[in-house]
């Protein structure tokens, strides 16, 4: 068996075991309140990091100003509780208009 295939199979089994652990252990394990707070903060930090890298980088460099400004416009719309479709279209339209105006 190929080593790469064995690695993929091990990772697949680990991933499904990890995903299955949630429903199986739900209600059986009680986490301390501090641990629950840390997990909540950790999830928020992870999402912000994903947003920042997606908005600011392309390849190995800076994505330009149009994309972060589009994300900022989407963030403002989300903060103002606009519907999700309006947030997505507003962010994309802002980015497209800025690029059309020559802002990279």
Secondary structure, DSSP 8 states (H G I E B T S, - for coil): --HHHHHHHHHHHHHHHHHHHHHHHTTT----HHHHHHHHHHHHHHHHHHHHHHHHEETTEE--HHHHHHHHHHHHHHHTT--HHHHHHHHHHHHHHHHHTT--
